[in-house]
Amino acid sequence: MLKNLTSNWGFEPILVEDGEGAWDALQGENPPRILLLDWEMPKLDGVQLSQRIRENDTNDPPYIILLTGRSEAEDIAEGLAAGANDYLSKPFKKAELEACIKVGERLLTLQFEHIQALADAELAACVFTHALEGIVITDETGKIIDVNKTFSDITGYSREESINKNSQFLTPENHDDAWKAVLTTGQWSGEVWNKRKNGEAFVQQLTINTVNNEENHVKHYIGMFSDVTERARFQEELAYAANHDGLTNLANRQLLKDRLHQAMANTRRTGTPLAVVYLDLDGFKAVNDQFGHEQGDKVLVSLANHMNDLVRDTDTVARVGGDEFVVLLTGLTNNDGCELTLWRLLAAATTSVDIDGMQADVSASIGVSLFTKDDDITDEMLLDQADQAMYDAKKGGKNRYQFFGDKRLG
């Protein structure tokens, strides 16, 4: 699978049977530049091979992506400490792998350009001047002594604007713990949100280290950072897609269950009831049959927007099937308020599609299951109750709502 995928992306993959085979391939005249190493490879596993590659210490090392079924933070840290540049936990999506490889490709390109730039210059000065990371050096009080060009490129602050200023003007808000770690352990590393000179927010991978003098007193602080905004946004998009419906942008079943679990815990703690409202459209199949799925999708999106407008920010509207929705109503105080919302949801779902003389009418059948502090049921049981009540509403004539067991709030 990996061979076909990478070939389709324009690469020329080399497959090997084990870690020793991978090491041999690296000793050839044209060694691979991006390595996809399985943690559990025979003879020489991915971590051991990463260590050997780094110990070989070339000026132009390959980019290593560790593929692993392990997901514990300690395992991931071990792999990165061994020399891997990135990791993917199995099973992973094709888009995740492609993104990791593209990041490696870009970094290798920058790495090559960086090496060329340093070739004829004194190493320490060139590392500072041409480093891919932004670098800021301060004295023991935090006053900036120097910054490099990449620092200015990323932040927008010129060297002249930065020199002699206290580095607090660069410090992200709400990150006091980072500085506490620097003061107590001498270093800190992590991802933080910050702002450029123009006010634009960006994500930086930041590392702060202390440099001590011979008396072990702080002489300098050195901050090194990279702009990883693109990667952070991609991760946010993946997280959003995993929890939301692709058509309506409503919560999906996974996010609904998570919020329902939390809401039930809150009800048990505070005594405030909640309601699970299961809504299924009546006549929606006719819309798809007569006017096509594109028109049907428009009806679904319109209904999703209307339902979102009807409920409070503390409530949740989710799409759990083709024409099935669940609304989680929390913090209920009386039955009248709950039923008023149900009538409004029925009205939102009632529509008529009329195109070229053809007409299809849509309504909704709603099932409601209430949950109170003393109820001893699970979230799955609560959803099943609402689903059953919805079917009872359909049998009762459609375009109506039905409470499970005719249970209502006092």
Secondary structure, 3 states (H helix, E strand, C coil): CHHHHHHHCCCCCCCCCCHHHHHHHHCCCCCCCEEEEECCCCCCCHHHHHHHHHHHCCCCCCEEEEEECCCCHHHHHHHHHHCCCEEEECCCCHHHHHHHHHHHHHHHHHHHHHHHHHCCCCHHHHHHHHCCCEEEEEECCCEEEEECHHHHHHHCCCHHHHCCCEHHHHCCCCCHHHHHHHHHHCEEEEEEEEECCCCCEEEEEEEEEEEECCCCCEEEEEEEEEECHHHHHHHHHHHHHHHECCCCCCECHHHHHHHHHHHHHHHHHHCCCEEEEEEEEECHHHHHHHHCHHHHHHHHHHHHHHHHHHCCCCCEEEECCCCEEEEEECCCCCHHHHHHHHHHHHHHHCEEEEECCEEEEEEEEEEEEEECCCCCCCHHHHHHHHHHHHHHHHHCCCCEEEEHHHCCCC
